[in-house]
Amino acid sequence: MTDTASLLRELSSLGLDDESAPSPPPRPVTPVRPTTTTKKKRGLFGR
């Protein structure tokens, strides 16, 4: 059974191969729609 350290080394080495490839442009931030103040808050999961 392989240990966690070797798995982490394997995963970290996978990202090193993509250094020469151009990175995709960052996604534009979508504006958050402001909530109306007239609505009563119903709780964390209220809809």
Biopython code that builds the backbone (N, CA, C, O; Angstrom):
import numpy as np
from Bio.PDB.StructureBuilder import StructureBuilder

atoms = [
    (1, "MET", "N", (0.847, -1.180, 0.000)),
    (1, "MET", "CA", (0.000, 0.000, 0.000)),
    (1, "MET", "C", (0.895, 1.247, 0.000)),
    (1, "MET", "O", (1.850, 1.344, 0.770)),
    (2, "THR", "N", (0.562, 2.193, -0.881)),
    (2, "THR", "CA", (1.397, 3.392, -0.970)),
    (2, "THR", "C", (1.030, 4.382, 0.118)),
    (2, "THR", "O", (-0.117, 4.451, 0.558)),
    (3, "ASP", "N", (2.007, 5.134, 0.537)),
    (3, "ASP", "CA", (1.751, 6.108, 1.595)),
    (3, "ASP", "C", (1.286, 7.443, 1.016)),
    (3, "ASP", "O", (1.376, 7.683, -0.189)),
    (4, "THR", "N", (0.798, 8.287, 1.885)),
    (4, "THR", "CA", (0.228, 9.567, 1.468)),
    (4, "THR", "C", (1.282, 10.479, 0.854)),
    (4, "THR", "O", (0.993, 11.212, -0.092)),
    (5, "ALA", "N", (2.487, 10.439, 1.376)),
    (5, "ALA", "CA", (3.537, 11.319, 0.870)),
    (5, "ALA", "C", (3.860, 11.015, -0.589)),
    (5, "ALA", "O", (4.062, 11.933, -1.383)),
    (6, "SER", "N", (3.909, 9.743, -0.944)),
    (6, "SER", "CA", (4.218, 9.408, -2.331)),
    (6, "SER", "C", (3.075, 9.805, -3.257)),
    (6, "SER", "O", (3.309, 10.205, -4.397)),
    (7, "LEU", "N", (1.841, 9.696, -2.772)),
    (7, "LEU", "CA", (0.704, 10.129, -3.581)),
    (7, "LEU", "C", (0.727, 11.639, -3.793)),
    (7, "LEU", "O", (0.428, 12.119, -4.887)),
    (8, "LEU", "N", (1.080, 12.386, -2.752)),
    (8, "LEU", "CA", (1.153, 13.834, -2.885)),
    (8, "LEU", "C", (2.274, 14.246, -3.834)),
    (8, "LEU", "O", (2.120, 15.194, -4.604)),
    (9, "ARG", "N", (3.398, 13.541, -3.784)),
    (9, "ARG", "CA", (4.484, 13.842, -4.713)),
    (9, "ARG", "C", (4.052, 13.561, -6.143)),
    (9, "ARG", "O", (4.387, 14.318, -7.054)),
    (10, "GLU", "N", (3.322, 12.494, -6.343)),
    (10, "GLU", "CA", (2.838, 12.141, -7.678)),
    (10, "GLU", "C", (1.897, 13.217, -8.208)),
    (10, "GLU", "O", (2.004, 13.634, -9.362)),
    (11, "LEU", "N", (0.975, 13.663, -7.358)),
    (11, "LEU", "CA", (0.022, 14.681, -7.790)),
    (11, "LEU", "C", (0.707, 16.018, -8.047)),
    (11, "LEU", "O", (0.368, 16.710, -9.006)),
    (12, "SER", "N", (1.658, 16.384, -7.212)),
    (12, "SER", "CA", (2.328, 17.671, -7.396)),
    (12, "SER", "C", (3.208, 17.658, -8.639)),
    (12, "SER", "O", (3.408, 18.702, -9.261)),
    (13, "SER", "N", (3.734, 16.505, -9.007)),
    (13, "SER", "CA", (4.577, 16.440, -10.190)),
    (13, "SER", "C", (3.748, 16.496, -11.468)),
    (13, "SER", "O", (4.286, 16.825, -12.525)),
    (14, "LEU", "N", (2.472, 16.189, -11.403)),
    (14, "LEU", "CA", (1.631, 16.242, -12.593)),
    (14, "LEU", "C", (1.460, 17.670, -13.084)),
    (14, "LEU", "O", (1.378, 17.893, -14.291)),
    (15, "GLY", "N", (1.403, 18.626, -12.198)),
    (15, "GLY", "CA", (1.210, 20.012, -12.588)),
    (15, "GLY", "C", (2.457, 20.658, -13.159)),
    (15, "GLY", "O", (2.365, 21.708, -13.795)),
    (16, "LEU", "N", (3.619, 20.062, -12.949)),
    (16, "LEU", "CA", (4.862, 20.670, -13.393)),
    (16, "LEU", "C", (5.071, 20.518, -14.895)),
    (16, "LEU", "O", (5.847, 21.278, -15.475)),
    (17, "ASP", "N", (4.409, 19.567, -15.543)),
    (17, "ASP", "CA", (4.594, 19.338, -16.966)),
    (17, "ASP", "C", (3.921, 20.404, -17.814)),
    (17, "ASP", "O", (4.269, 20.555, -18.985)),
    (18, "ASP", "N", (2.975, 21.145, -17.267)),
    (18, "ASP", "CA", (2.195, 22.111, -18.033)),
    (18, "ASP", "C", (2.798, 23.511, -17.999)),
    (18, "ASP", "O", (2.123, 24.476, -18.357)),
    (19, "GLU", "N", (4.051, 23.641, -17.576)),
    (19, "GLU", "CA", (4.667, 24.962, -17.462)),
    (19, "GLU", "C", (4.779, 25.646, -18.822)),
    (19, "GLU", "O", (4.595, 26.860, -18.904)),
    (20, "SER", "N", (5.074, 24.905, -19.895)),
    (20, "SER", "CA", (5.276, 25.516, -21.201)),
    (20, "SER", "C", (3.958, 25.833, -21.904)),
    (20, "SER", "O", (3.930, 26.686, -22.791)),
    (21, "ALA", "N", (2.882, 25.176, -21.532)),
    (21, "ALA", "CA", (1.590, 25.426, -22.169)),
    (21, "ALA", "C", (1.010, 26.739, -21.667)),
    (21, "ALA", "O", (1.115, 27.051, -20.481)),
    (22, "PRO", "N", (0.395, 27.517, -22.569)),
    (22, "PRO", "CA", (-0.211, 28.783, -22.116)),
    (22, "PRO", "C", (-1.419, 28.515, -21.234)),
    (22, "PRO", "O", (-2.233, 27.637, -21.519)),
    (23, "SER", "N", (-1.519, 29.276, -20.170)),
    (23, "SER", "CA", (-2.640, 29.077, -19.263)),
    (23, "SER", "C", (-3.884, 29.733, -19.843)),
    (23, "SER", "O", (-3.779, 30.759, -20.516)),
    (24, "PRO", "N", (-5.062, 29.162, -19.598)),
    (24, "PRO", "CA", (-6.296, 29.765, -20.105)),
    (24, "PRO", "C", (-6.554, 31.095, -19.418)),
    (24, "PRO", "O", (-6.166, 31.279, -18.264)),
    (25, "PRO", "N", (-7.205, 32.026, -20.110)),
    (25, "PRO", "CA", (-7.482, 33.321, -19.475)),
    (25, "PRO", "C", (-8.421, 33.156, -18.298)),
    (25, "PRO", "O", (-9.283, 32.277, -18.319)),
    (26, "PRO", "N", (-8.274, 33.983, -17.271)),
    (26, "PRO", "CA", (-9.154, 33.856, -16.105)),
    (26, "PRO", "C", (-10.594, 34.188, -16.468)),
    (26, "PRO", "O", (-10.861, 35.037, -17.318)),
    (27, "ARG", "N", (-11.518, 33.493, -15.798)),
    (27, "ARG", "CA", (-12.932, 33.738, -16.065)),
    (27, "ARG", "C", (-13.338, 35.110, -15.544)),
    (27, "ARG", "O", (-12.885, 35.534, -14.481)),
    (28, "PRO", "N", (-14.200, 35.808, -16.298)),
    (28, "PRO", "CA", (-14.700, 37.080, -15.764)),
    (28, "PRO", "C", (-15.595, 36.832, -14.557)),
    (28, "PRO", "O", (-16.358, 35.867, -14.521)),
    (29, "VAL", "N", (-15.492, 37.699, -13.590)),
    (29, "VAL", "CA", (-16.274, 37.538, -12.369)),
    (29, "VAL", "C", (-17.710, 37.933, -12.658)),
    (29, "VAL", "O", (-17.975, 39.025, -13.159)),
    (30, "THR", "N", (-18.638, 37.037, -12.338)),
    (30, "THR", "CA", (-20.041, 37.357, -12.567)),
    (30, "THR", "C", (-20.535, 38.248, -11.443)),
    (30, "THR", "O", (-20.295, 37.954, -10.272)),
    (31, "PRO", "N", (-21.219, 39.329, -11.777)),
    (31, "PRO", "CA", (-21.702, 40.220, -10.717)),
    (31, "PRO", "C", (-22.784, 39.552, -9.884)),
    (31, "PRO", "O", (-23.656, 38.861, -10.410)),
    (32, "VAL", "N", (-22.715, 39.766, -8.593)),
    (32, "VAL", "CA", (-23.698, 39.181, -7.690)),
    (32, "VAL", "C", (-24.924, 40.068, -7.682)),
    (32, "VAL", "O", (-24.823, 41.280, -7.492)),
    (33, "ARG", "N", (-26.082, 39.462, -7.889)),
    (33, "ARG", "CA", (-27.318, 40.225, -7.913)),
    (33, "ARG", "C", (-27.689, 40.639, -6.492)),
    (33, "ARG", "O", (-27.820, 39.778, -5.622)),
    (34, "PRO", "N", (-27.860, 41.929, -6.237)),
    (34, "PRO", "CA", (-28.207, 42.353, -4.877)),
    (34, "PRO", "C", (-29.618, 41.911, -4.505)),
    (34, "PRO", "O", (-30.543, 41.984, -5.314)),
    (35, "THR", "N", (-29.763, 41.456, -3.278)),
    (35, "THR", "CA", (-31.079, 41.013, -2.823)),
    (35, "THR", "C", (-31.918, 42.222, -2.460)),
    (35, "THR", "O", (-31.398, 43.231, -1.985)),
    (36, "THR", "N", (-33.208, 42.116, -2.683)),
    (36, "THR", "CA", (-34.082, 43.239, -2.354)),
    (36, "THR", "C", (-34.255, 43.301, -0.844)),
    (36, "THR", "O", (-34.331, 42.269, -0.177)),
    (37, "THR", "N", (-34.316, 44.502, -0.314)),
    (37, "THR", "CA", (-34.401, 44.667, 1.134)),
    (37, "THR", "C", (-35.820, 44.475, 1.645)),
    (37, "THR", "O", (-36.028, 44.362, 2.853)),
    (38, "THR", "N", (-36.810, 44.434, 0.741)),
    (38, "THR", "CA", (-38.192, 44.286, 1.193)),
    (38, "THR", "C", (-38.510, 42.847, 1.566)),
    (38, "THR", "O", (-39.457, 42.592, 2.310)),
    (39, "LYS", "N", (-37.714, 41.895, 1.046)),
    (39, "LYS", "CA", (-37.972, 40.492, 1.373)),
    (39, "LYS", "C", (-37.504, 40.182, 2.786)),
    (39, "LYS", "O", (-36.479, 40.688, 3.244)),
    (40, "LYS", "N", (-38.263, 39.352, 3.459)),
    (40, "LYS", "CA", (-37.882, 38.915, 4.801)),
    (40, "LYS", "C", (-36.932, 37.729, 4.664)),
    (40, "LYS", "O", (-37.182, 36.815, 3.878)),
    (41, "LYS", "N", (-35.860, 37.747, 5.419)),
    (41, "LYS", "CA", (-34.927, 36.627, 5.386)),
    (41, "LYS", "C", (-35.575, 35.437, 6.068)),
    (41, "LYS", "O", (-36.115, 35.548, 7.169)),
    (42, "ARG", "N", (-35.511, 34.281, 5.386)),
    (42, "ARG", "CA", (-36.182, 33.096, 5.908)),
    (42, "ARG", "C", (-35.210, 32.100, 6.518)),
    (42, "ARG", "O", (-35.633, 31.049, 6.999)),
    (43, "GLY", "N", (-33.943, 32.399, 6.510)),
    (43, "GLY", "CA", (-32.974, 31.476, 7.090)),
    (43, "GLY", "C", (-31.940, 31.059, 6.068)),
    (43, "GLY", "O", (-31.951, 31.536, 4.933)),
    (44, "LEU", "N", (-31.057, 30.179, 6.463)),
    (44, "LEU", "CA", (-29.955, 29.777, 5.617)),
    (44, "LEU", "C", (-30.429, 29.026, 4.382)),
    (44, "LEU", "O", (-29.923, 29.268, 3.286)),
    (45, "PHE", "N", (-31.388, 28.122, 4.534)),
    (45, "PHE", "CA", (-31.848, 27.318, 3.415)),
    (45, "PHE", "C", (-33.239, 27.718, 2.948)),
    (45, "PHE", "O", (-33.847, 27.002, 2.152)),
    (46, "GLY", "N", (-33.748, 28.825, 3.417)),
    (46, "GLY", "CA", (-35.085, 29.258, 3.022)),
    (46, "GLY", "C", (-35.106, 29.738, 1.587)),
    (46, "GLY", "O", (-34.144, 30.342, 1.113)),
    (47, "ARG", "N", (-36.205, 29.470, 0.893)),
    (47, "ARG", "CA", (-36.340, 29.919, -0.490)),
    (47, "ARG", "C", (-37.569, 30.754, -0.646)),
    (47, "ARG", "O", (-37.858, 31.228, -1.744)),
]
sb = StructureBuilder()
sb.init_structure("model")
sb.init_model(0)
sb.init_chain("A")
sb.init_seg("    ")
for serial, (resi, resn, name, xyz) in enumerate(atoms, 1):
    if name == "N":
        sb.init_residue(resn, " ", resi, " ")
    sb.init_atom(name, np.array(xyz, "f"), 0.0, 1.0, " ", f" {name:<3s}", serial, name[0])
structure = sb.get_structure()
